[in-house]
Structures are given as C-alpha cells and as structure tokens.
Amino acid sequence: MTLFGYDLDGQQIAALVSLLAVLALWLVVLGRERGYARWFRQWEADRKARRDAELAQHGQGPKRGPWG
C-alpha cells in the first residue's frame, strides 16, 4: 500500500490503524469526561438551590461570608 508516496508494509499499517484507534478512544473519553463535569456542575447548582430554598422556608437566609 502506498500512502503519501511511501510504501507501507503490514506492520506499519497495523501501527497506523492502532494509532488511529487510540486517538478515537481518547476523543470518546474526553467527550464523556466533559459531559460528566457539566452534569456534576449542574447537579451541584441544583443541590445548592434546593438547600437555599429549604433554609429560606425555615426563616434562615443563605449564609453570606464566613460570619453568616
């Protein structure tokens, strides 16, 4: 097989295929990691909003600063 004017044998083709497979794997992992980070930030914001609403319902405001 010829690629960009170079003759590639079976071992080089296998190495190229495995390199492309590893690149695809890393792209999938990166996408899932970014999705998890986005989900976790949203979950944390929702949890804080629920807690603040619960504190406001009991007559306590959300604490601001280290002394409340």
Buried (B, 14 or more C-beta within 10 A) or exposed (E): EEEEEEEBEEEEEEEEEEEEEEEEEEEEEEEEEEEEEEEEEEEEEEEEEEEBEEEEEEEEEEEEEEEE
